[in-house]
Amino acid sequence: MADSTGNVSLCTFPSNKFEALAMLYMQQQNLAGMSPEQILDRYQEVYGKMRDHERMKGQVNY
């Protein structure tokens, strides 16, 4: 979608290493019997743990 200046902004997934790694992790999990809400909560938990881990190491690059 173009903004008022005509610049186009593309949003892609994954947009960073945390999204990519969280999705790879989730693909290896047994999600049978989980609701969409539970899957979302688990993805966000995994994503957050990865970011927190790098933040604690002082290595976060966004």
Helices and strands as residue ranges (DSSP letters): H 17-27, H 36-57
